Amino acid sequence: MVDYPAIALRAIGTDETVVKLLTNNPNIDMESDEADDVFDRYLYDYAYVDGTTTESEAYICAETDVTIPKGANRQSFFNSLLYITIVCHKNYMKLDPTLFPGIGGNRRDNLVRYCDNVINGSDLFGVGKLTLKSVHSLAAPIGFSVRELVYEVPSFKLFGERN
């Protein structure tokens, strides 16, 4: 489970549309250093953006939560949630229609859409299909806008066969 955020971010960071939206480069070569830099510059497996972040960019963060039922033992089932958080500076929200023709809406909501296309229904963790449970806005540092996608990871035993 400690690897879940990195696995999710690896899948998101190799999606061409997501990379184009993060870098603001609709012609990005996915084999370029610029595309590879996405992993260091825009994707984090922890809550990266705080009140000291001032860059007019977008970021994607991934984290997990685990709920272990009361009275659980080593063979108990547990529930896990994957959180994908899209953080976008308000100055970076608007998409230039000359760069991104045919893509309506703002950058943050398009990142939400394309991240969901990657994650929802996928079997990234090898325990069953991830299911989108909610998308909601969160309180954001000044100058940013935040949306969070919450996915349910299928339950399985801590030590044993999956459900």
FENGIRA-V618494 format. One record per residue. N is the residue number from 1. RES is the residue in one small letter. PSI is psi in degrees with one decimal (none if undefined). OMEGA is omega in degrees with one decimal (999 if undefined). NEAR is the number of other C-alpha atoms within 12 Angstrom. Layout:
# FENGIRA-V618494
n->N res->RES psi->PSI omega->OMEGA near->NEAR
n->N res->RES psi->PSI omega->OMEGA near->NEAR
This chain:
# FENGIRA-V618494
n->1 res->m psi->-29.0 omega->179.3 near->24
n->2 res->v psi->-22.4 omega->179.2 near->17
n->3 res->d psi->-12.2 omega->-174.9 near->16
n->4 res->y psi->-48.3 omega->179.7 near->32
n->5 res->p psi->-43.6 omega->-179.7 near->34
n->6 res->a psi->-38.4 omega->178.1 near->28
n->7 res->i psi->-45.4 omega->179.8 near->30
n->8 res->a psi->-43.7 omega->-179.3 near->41
n->9 res->l psi->-33.4 omega->176.6 near->37
n->10 res->r psi->-42.9 omega->178.8 near->30
n->11 res->a psi->-44.0 omega->179.9 near->29
n->12 res->i psi->-43.1 omega->-176.3 near->41
n->13 res->g psi->-8.4 omega->176.1 near->39
n->14 res->t psi->3.6 omega->175.1 near->28
n->15 res->d psi->121.9 omega->-173.2 near->29
n->16 res->e psi->-41.7 omega->-178.8 near->28
n->17 res->t psi->-41.1 omega->177.2 near->32
n->18 res->v psi->-45.8 omega->-179.5 near->40
n->19 res->v psi->-40.9 omega->177.7 near->40
n->20 res->k psi->-43.9 omega->-179.3 near->32
n->21 res->l psi->-39.5 omega->179.3 near->42
n->22 res->l psi->-42.5 omega->-175.5 near->43
n->23 res->t psi->-10.3 omega->-175.2 near->34
n->24 res->n psi->33.0 omega->-178.5 near->30
n->25 res->n psi->97.2 omega->-177.9 near->22
n->26 res->p psi->-10.8 omega->-178.9 near->23
n->27 res->n psi->19.8 omega->-174.8 near->18
n->28 res->i psi->138.3 omega->174.0 near->25
n->29 res->d psi->116.9 omega->-176.0 near->19
n->30 res->m psi->-11.2 omega->177.2 near->22
n->31 res->e psi->2.0 omega->-174.8 near->14
n->32 res->s psi->165.2 omega->174.4 near->13
n->33 res->d psi->-35.5 omega->179.1 near->14
n->34 res->e psi->-42.8 omega->178.4 near->22
n->35 res->a psi->-39.3 omega->179.4 near->30
n->36 res->d psi->-32.3 omega->179.8 near->24
n->37 res->d psi->-16.0 omega->178.2 near->20
n->38 res->v psi->-37.9 omega->-176.8 near->34
n->39 res->f psi->-30.8 omega->179.9 near->29
n->40 res->d psi->-26.0 omega->-171.4 near->20
n->41 res->r psi->-32.9 omega->-170.7 near->24
n->42 res->y psi->-14.8 omega->-173.7 near->38
n->43 res->l psi->129.5 omega->-176.1 near->40
n->44 res->y psi->141.2 omega->178.1 near->30
n->45 res->d psi->34.2 omega->175.2 near->29
n->46 res->y psi->168.0 omega->179.6 near->25
n->47 res->a psi->100.3 omega->-172.0 near->26
n->48 res->y psi->-44.5 omega->-169.8 near->26
n->49 res->v psi->130.4 omega->175.5 near->33
n->50 res->d psi->-169.3 omega->-177.4 near->21
n->51 res->g psi->-12.7 omega->-179.8 near->15
n->52 res->t psi->-8.6 omega->179.7 near->11
n->53 res->t psi->124.5 omega->-175.8 near->20
n->54 res->t psi->-8.4 omega->-178.1 near->19
n->55 res->e psi->141.2 omega->176.4 near->21
n->56 res->s psi->78.9 omega->-177.6 near->23
n->57 res->e psi->-177.0 omega->174.4 near->30
n->58 res->a psi->151.2 omega->-178.8 near->44
n->59 res->y psi->152.3 omega->175.0 near->47
n->60 res->i psi->126.0 omega->179.8 near->45
n->61 res->c psi->147.6 omega->178.3 near->41
n->62 res->a psi->136.6 omega->177.1 near->38
n->63 res->e psi->164.2 omega->178.0 near->32
n->64 res->t psi->154.4 omega->170.9 near->29
n->65 res->d psi->148.1 omega->178.3 near->22
n->66 res->v psi->135.5 omega->174.5 near->22
n->67 res->t psi->121.0 omega->177.3 near->20
n->68 res->i psi->121.8 omega->-177.2 near->20
n->69 res->p psi->149.8 omega->178.1 near->17
n->70 res->k psi->135.3 omega->179.3 near->10
n->71 res->g psi->16.1 omega->-177.3 near->11
n->72 res->a psi->148.5 omega->172.1 near->15
n->73 res->n psi->-171.6 omega->-175.5 near->14
n->74 res->r psi->-19.9 omega->-179.5 near->14
n->75 res->q psi->6.3 omega->-175.5 near->17
n->76 res->s psi->154.2 omega->172.7 near->21
n->77 res->f psi->151.3 omega->174.3 near->25
n->78 res->f psi->162.5 omega->178.0 near->28
n->79 res->n psi->143.6 omega->-178.8 near->27
n->80 res->s psi->142.8 omega->176.1 near->31
n->81 res->l psi->140.8 omega->174.2 near->28
n->82 res->l psi->128.6 omega->178.4 near->42
n->83 res->y psi->123.8 omega->172.9 near->41
n->84 res->i psi->116.8 omega->-175.7 near->48
n->85 res->t psi->123.8 omega->178.8 near->45
n->86 res->i psi->120.6 omega->-178.7 near->48
n->87 res->v psi->125.4 omega->-177.2 near->45
n->88 res->c psi->130.6 omega->175.5 near->43
n->89 res->h psi->140.6 omega->-176.4 near->31
n->90 res->k psi->-28.5 omega->176.9 near->23
n->91 res->n psi->-9.3 omega->-177.7 near->21
n->92 res->y psi->2.2 omega->-175.7 near->26
n->93 res->m psi->-43.9 omega->-174.0 near->29
n->94 res->k psi->134.1 omega->176.0 near->25
n->95 res->l psi->134.9 omega->176.2 near->29
n->96 res->d psi->114.9 omega->-177.1 near->20
n->97 res->p psi->-20.4 omega->176.6 near->15
n->98 res->t psi->-26.9 omega->177.2 near->13
n->99 res->l psi->-35.0 omega->-175.6 near->18
n->100 res->f psi->63.9 omega->179.6 near->21
n->101 res->p psi->140.3 omega->177.8 near->11
n->102 res->g psi->-6.2 omega->176.9 near->11
n->103 res->i psi->108.9 omega->-180.0 near->22
n->104 res->g psi->172.5 omega->177.6 near->19
n->105 res->g psi->-168.7 omega->-177.8 near->18
n->106 res->n psi->170.1 omega->-176.5 near->24
n->107 res->r psi->-45.6 omega->-177.8 near->39
n->108 res->r psi->-49.2 omega->-177.6 near->36
n->109 res->d psi->-31.5 omega->174.9 near->32
n->110 res->n psi->-36.7 omega->174.5 near->30
n->111 res->l psi->-39.1 omega->175.6 near->42
n->112 res->v psi->-48.9 omega->-177.8 near->40
n->113 res->r psi->-47.9 omega->-175.7 near->29
n->114 res->y psi->-30.3 omega->172.7 near->30
n->115 res->c psi->-41.4 omega->178.3 near->45
n->116 res->d psi->-38.1 omega->176.8 near->36
n->117 res->n psi->-35.4 omega->-179.6 near->23
n->118 res->v psi->-44.5 omega->-169.1 near->31
n->119 res->i psi->-47.0 omega->-171.6 near->38
n->120 res->n psi->125.4 omega->179.5 near->31
n->121 res->g psi->-0.6 omega->-179.4 near->22
n->122 res->s psi->163.3 omega->177.3 near->25
n->123 res->d psi->43.4 omega->-174.8 near->21
n->124 res->l psi->-34.4 omega->-173.0 near->28
n->125 res->f psi->-1.6 omega->177.2 near->28
n->126 res->g psi->18.4 omega->-179.2 near->19
n->127 res->v psi->7.9 omega->-177.9 near->25
n->128 res->g psi->174.3 omega->-174.6 near->19
n->129 res->k psi->136.3 omega->175.5 near->20
n->130 res->l psi->141.3 omega->-176.2 near->31
n->131 res->t psi->126.6 omega->176.8 near->28
n->132 res->l psi->125.3 omega->-179.9 near->28
n->133 res->k psi->-34.7 omega->179.2 near->21
n->134 res->s psi->158.7 omega->170.3 near->20
n->135 res->v psi->125.5 omega->-178.4 near->24
n->136 res->h psi->159.0 omega->176.7 near->19
n->137 res->s psi->149.3 omega->177.0 near->21
n->138 res->l psi->160.4 omega->171.7 near->17
n->139 res->a psi->140.5 omega->-174.4 near->17
n->140 res->a psi->153.4 omega->171.8 near->23
n->141 res->p psi->156.4 omega->-179.7 near->20
n->142 res->i psi->130.8 omega->177.6 near->20
n->143 res->g psi->-3.6 omega->-177.6 near->24
n->144 res->f psi->160.4 omega->173.0 near->30
n->145 res->s psi->139.1 omega->-172.8 near->31
n->146 res->v psi->136.8 omega->170.3 near->34
n->147 res->r psi->143.1 omega->-180.0 near->33
n->148 res->e psi->133.2 omega->174.2 near->35
n->149 res->l psi->133.8 omega->-179.8 near->38
n->150 res->v psi->124.3 omega->-179.9 near->31
n->151 res->y psi->141.2 omega->173.2 near->36
n->152 res->e psi->129.5 omega->174.7 near->32
n->153 res->v psi->129.7 omega->-178.9 near->38
n->154 res->p psi->140.1 omega->179.6 near->27
n->155 res->s psi->149.5 omega->172.3 near->29
n->156 res->f psi->166.0 omega->-177.8 near->26
n->157 res->k psi->145.5 omega->177.4 near->21
n->158 res->l psi->-42.5 omega->179.5 near->23
n->159 res->f psi->93.1 omega->-179.4 near->15
n->160 res->g psi->-160.9 omega->-177.1 near->15
n->161 res->e psi->147.5 omega->176.8 near->12
n->162 res->r psi->160.9 omega->-179.1 near->19
n->163 res->n psi->none omega->999 near->19
